[in-house]
Amino acid sequence: MTDLLPPSSLAGPSPGDGNRLRALIADIRATTREVGRLQAVLIRRRAEAMQIALAESARSGSRASREREIPVRSVALEIAVATNTHDLTVQKELGDAHTLTEKFGTTVDALEKGRITLRHVQAILETGIVIDDDDTRGGWEKVVLTRAERDSPGRVRAFARELAESVQPEGMTARHARAAQTRGVSVRDLADGMAELSVILPATVAYGIRDRLRRQAAVIRQESAGSAPGPAVGSAPPLSPDSPSRPSGPDERTSHDERTLAQIGADLCADLLLTASPAIDPTTDETCPGGLGAIRAQVQITVPVLTLLGHTDAGAAVAGRSPIDPDTARHLARHAPGWDRVLCDPVTGTVLEVDRYSPTAAQRRYLAARDQHCRAPGCRAPLTRCQLDHNHEAQHGGATRLTNLAHLCVRHHTLKTETAWTVSQDPDGTLRFESPLGQRRAETPPPRIMFLPDADGSDDGGAAGPPDPFDTAPF
């Protein structure tokens, strides 16, 4: 006879555990409401700080947008130093807080009373900001808040977006033209040597790109279906702009492809972006020999010498940004026009010396090796977006020497030059920032991770085993 009773593991918690779980859920609910109250307080404090910065901007009387933004940048960096945060993140938080208190005050009140969560607030801000008319936005907010008190943030976002579209007094054509001004490209670091490339485009273009990549991937999969295992069609060495993913012979054309459609699509996207020529190319041979298609990607990497020689599986890094796998590092090193050799202090990990066989500006090499990225508090902008700053301004007598130079991104270089922020440098490369409000922050040179050889594996001539985690010495 079939047992109709559920398995004991599905019968639910015991009476004692059930009571404990109910108490925990009640406590989580109460704590969530208290967190919401504190988050609302934080929003109001940020909005007050933004008001002070905006008032200072108004007093400056400048018509230049960059000069008007300087007070906001300075306040953002003050808060970033105090909270160990990146000032760009703080500036966005200040802007969002100001918008919430000015245009969505009822939503902030609901958060403070524990009726909704911060994720609901973010959904309301993102979908309601497009409504310009105050009365229309107020009515929309009231309806959306009623929904938010009884539904999840994801559902509220979808409902709020549809409702906002229905009450928009402005036509889609004008709104789309304005939104298209926000298009751009960004990269977000992920784990294990990966990164996420994001492109903001008009929806038709974005979906068109995805559809083309999917159909191209399907053709590659169809061509390789049923074939014997072999090199994957459409694959290329990582970050190799000169090796497009196209079959180079009959064996490759009929090889079996083990990749998923998503993986093939990603590889195709990388090949097209790294090797293809744009349909519109305004350059000439005088301005850009070979046109835009001749421009290749440039990536600065740091490779431990044992990784370069294949003696360890330790990774390398895109300078100051993200780790990459050893095979990619060695592939890039084989085609590099020149190498920098960086000698580090075995105890502190700071850079002692940089040399190179091909001639370059020695100071720039040293500073690039030492700094790795923007040296402003919390900033990791890569060197390609940085400028060399005289900590003690050259026009005020500052010397062009290593102990007076450091990399700052354009944003922080401008802030340091045009506000009361000051920077001094110690002999070991430590930068000492002082804010207009008197906050002080010491920024030491970014440390290097040095990989020490395994003496047992190298002295007896045997095959090197996996690296001992204790042979890595981060400083």
N, C-alpha and C positions, 0 to 999 in steps of 0.2 A: 504493500500500500504506500502511495506517495506521501511523504511527510509534508504537511502543509504549514508547519511552523517555520518561521524564518530562522536562519542560522543565528547562533548566539552572538556573533560579531556584528549582526545587523539589528539586534534587538534594542539598541540604544544604550545610553549610559546607565549605570546603576543608580538607585535612588540617591545615594550620597553624592555621586558625581554629578547627577542632574541638578541637585540643589546648588552645588558649588558652581556649575556652569551657568546657572541662572544668575547667581550673584556676580560672577565675572562679567556676564553680558551687561547687567545693570551698571556695573562699575565702568565698563568700557563706554557705555552710552553717556554716563555722567562726565567722564573724563573728556570725551569728544566734545561735549558742550563747553566744558571749561577751556579746552584748547581753542575752540572757536571764539570764545570771548577774548582770550589773549591775542589771537590773530587779528581780531577787529581792532584791539588797542594798538597793535603794531602797525596796522594800516593807517590809523589816524596819526600816529607819531611820524610815520614816513611822509604822510601828506603835509604835516606841519613843516617838516624839514624842507620839503619841496617848495612850499610857499615862501620860505625864507630865501631860498636860492632864486626863485623866480622874481621876488621883489628886488634882489640885488641885480639881476639881469635887467629889469625895467629901469633901474636907476642909472645903469651904464649908458643908456641912450644910443648904443651902437646899432647900426642897421645890419651888420654882418652876422649871419646866423651862427657862425663858429664862435664869435666873441660873445654873443648872447648866451651860448651854451656853456661857456667856461665856468660861471658860478655853479651851475648844476653839476658839472664834472667834478669840481673841487669838493663840493659837499658829498657827492657820491664816493669819492676816494677817502674822505674823512671817515665815513661810515664803514667803508670796506676795510680800512686799517683797524678800526675798532672791533670789527666782527669777523676778521679773517675771511673776507669774501672778495670776489673780483668786483671792481668798481663798475664795470659794464652791467653786471647782474644787479648791483645795487641801484644803478641809474634807472634800469627798467622797473625795478620794484617801486622806486620813488614815483616814476611816471604813472604806473598802474594805480598806486595808492591815491595819487592826486585825482586821477580820472574817476576812481570809485567814489571818493568822497564828494566830488563835484557833480557827478552825473548819476551815480547809483547809490545814493545815501541810504535808501530803504534796504538795499541788499546788505550793506555793511551793518545796519541795525539788526537785520535778521541773523547775520552771522554772530553778532555779539550776544544775541538772545538764545543761541544754540538751535535755532530752527533749521539752519542749513549748515553745510560744511564749506571749507575753503575751496574745494573742488567745484561745488555749485557756484561759488562766487566767480571763479575763473571762467566757467562756462557762460555765465551771464555777461561778464565783461567782454569776452571774445565775440559773442554773437550780437550783443546790443550796442557795441561801440559804433556800428555803422549807421545807427539811427540818429540823425542830426537834430530833429525837432524835439524840444524838451518835453512838450505835452505828450507827443506820440510815444516817446521813449518811456515816460512815466507810466502811461497806461500799459505798455508792453511789459515793463518791469513788474507791475502788480500781478499780471496774469502768469508770468513765468515763475514768480516767487511762489504762487499758490501751487504750481506744479512741482517746484523744487522741494517743497516741504514734504512731499510724499513719493518722490521718485528719485532714481539714481542720476548722478551727474551726466552720464553718457546719454540717457534718454532726455534729460532736460536740455542738453546742448542741441540735440536733433530737433526737439520741439521748438526751442527758442529761435533756432536759425530759420525754420520754416515760417514761424510767426513774424520774425523781423522782415523777411522777404515780402510777406503779404501786406505789411503796413508801410513799406518804403515809399515815400513820396517821389523820390528820384528814380529815374529809369535805370535799367540794368546797363545800358550802353555807357552812360557817364560813370557809373560806379565801377564797371569793369575797367574802363580806361584808367581810372585812378588807382585801382588795385594792381594793375599791371606794372605800375611804377615800383612796386615792392619786389619784383622778380630779382633773383640772385642765386648764388651758389654758396654752400657752406659745408664744412666737414666736422663730424663729431667723432672723437676717439672711442673705440670699443675695446673689449678685452682681446688678448691673444693675438696682438699684432694686426687687428682689423680696424676699419673705420667706416663710418656711414657718410656717404655723399648725398646731400640733399639739394635739390634744384627747385626753386619756386618759379612756376611757369603758368601761363593760362591753361585752364583745365583741358581744353581741346588738344593743345600741344602736348601736355603731359601724358594724357591717355593715348594719344597717337604714338608717342615714343614707346610707351609700354607695349602697345599692340604690335608695333613693328618688331621690337625685340623678341616678343613671344613668338611671332610667326617665323622670324629668322631662326630662332632656337628650335622650333618644331621641324623646320626643314633640315637643319643639321642633324637632329635626332633621327629623322626619317632616313636620311642618307646613310647613317651609320648602323641602322637597325639590322640585326641578324648577321653582322660581320664579325670576323675574328677579332679578339682583343688586340689593341694596338694603340698608337698615339691618338689622343683625343682630337677630333676635328674642331677647329675653331678655338683652340687653346693657344696661349702665348706665354712666354716667361713673364713673371710678375713685373709690372712697371717697366716693360721694355717697349718704348715707343717705336722702335725700328723693326719690330717683328709682329706684324699684324696677324690676326688669327684667321688665316686662310690656308686651305690645303696646299701643300707644295709638291705633291706627287700622287700617283695613283694609289700607293699603299695607304697614305694618310686619308685620301678621299673615301676609302671604303672601310676605314678602321671603326672599331666599336667604341662608342662614346658612353662612358660610365656616369657622366654628370647628369644631374636633374635639369629640367627645363629652366628652373630659376637660376641655377648655376651657369648654364650656357648663356642665358640672357645677360647675366652680370658680366661675364667675360666678353661678350660681344660689345656691351656698352663701354667697357674699359678700352677695348681695341679701337672702337670708333672714335672715342674722345681723344685718345692718345695719338692716333695716326691719321685720321681723315682730315681733308681740307674743307673749310666752310664753303657753303654754296655762295655766299657773298664775301668777296675778298677785296677790300678797297686799297690794298697795298700795291706797291710797285717793286721791281727788282732793286731800285735805288734805296727805298726805305726799308725793305725786308726781302733780301734775296731768297727766292723760292716761295715767297708768299706766306700767308699764315700757316699753311700746311707744313712749312719747314720749321716752325717753332716747336720745340720739344719741351716736355715737362722737365722741371728741375727739382730735385729732392736732395736735401743735405742730410746725410746719415752719419751716425757715429757707430763704428764697428770695433769691438774689442779685438786685438790682434789674434788671440787664440780662436775666436770665431772665424776670423778671416782665413786662418790657416786650416780650419776644419778640425781643430783639436778639441773643441767643446761645442755643445749644442746650445749654449747661452745665446740669447737674442741680441740684436742690435737695436738702434732707435733712430727714428726720424728726429733730427736734432731738436731737443727741447719739447717734443710733442708726444709721440706714440711709439711703443716698441714694435719691431718688425721681426719676422722669422729669419734664421741664419741663411737659408738658401737665397732668399731675396737680397739680403745684404751682400752675399758673395757675388751674386749675379751683377748687382749694381757696381760693385767695386771693380769687377773685371773690365767694365766699360767706362770707368771714371777717367776724366782727363788728367787728374792729379789727386794725390792724397795728402792730407795733413797728418803728421805724426804728433800725437799729444802725449807729453810726459807729465805724469801726475805725482803728487806727493803721496808716498805709500801710506801715510798715516791720516792726513786730512782729506785726501782726494782732490785737492785744488790743483789747478793747472800750473806747472812750473815752467814749461817751455814748449814751443811749437816750432817745428821746422818743416820744410817742404823742398823737394828738389826743383820743381818749376818755380820761377820767380813770381812772388806776389807781394802785396803790401804786408810787411811783417806784423805791424800793429793790428791790422784788421783780422789777420789769421788768429793771432793770440786772443783777441777780444771775442771773436766768434766762438773759439773753442772754450773760453772761460764762461761766457754769458749764456750761450745756448738759446736764449729767448729773451724777451723784454724783461728787464730787471725791476720794473715797478712792482710794488706790493700786490701779490695775487695774480699778476698777469703772466701769461705764457704765450704771447704772440710770437710766432716764429721770426727768425732773423730776417727773412725776406720781407717782413713788414716793419722792420725796425730801422732806426737811424742811430748813428754814433753821436752821443751827447757829450759835450764838455761839461762835466759836473760843475766846475767853476767856469763860468762863461768866458769864452775866448776874448770877447770884446771888453771884459773886465780884467784881463790879464791872465786868464787860465791857460796853462800850458797844454800842448798837444802831446800828452804822454799817457802811458798805460794806466797810471794811478789817477788820471783825471778824465778817463773815457769809459763809457758804458753804453750798452744798447738799450734804447727806449723806443717803443712803438710810437707811431706818429701821434696817437691820442695822448700818451703820457709825456712825450717830448713837448708837445704844445702846452700841456697843462703846467709842466715844470717851468717853461719859458715865460708864460704869460700870467702866472699867478704867483702867490707868495710861497708856494711849495719850494723847498730847497733840498739839494742833494749834495752830500760830501762823500768822499771815498777814502777808506783806510788803505794802507799799503797792501793788505792781503786781498783787495778787491771788494771788501764789504762796503755796500752803499748804505748811507745813513740818511733817511728821508725825514724831514720835519714839515708838518702841515701848518697851514695858517692858524689853526687852533692850538698849536703846540704839541700835537701828538708826535711821537718819535717811533720810527720803525727801522731796525737794522735788517738789511737783506744781504745774506752771505752768498757768495757765488754758488750756483747750482752744483751739487756734488756729482761725482762720477762713480760708477760702479765698476770695480776692477775685478777681473777674474784671474785667480791664481792657478798655475798649472798643478796637476797631480803628480808629485815627484815619483810615486810608485809606478804610475802608468807610463812615464816618459823615460825613466832611466833604464828599464829592462828591455826597451824596444818592443814591448808587447802592444797589442791594440788597446787604445784608450777606452776605458769604460765610461759609463755615464758620469757626468760631473757631480762631485760631492757638493751639496748645497752649502756646506761650511767653507767651500773654497771661493765663494763669492764674498767680496768685502765692500759693502756699500758704506759710504761715509756721508 
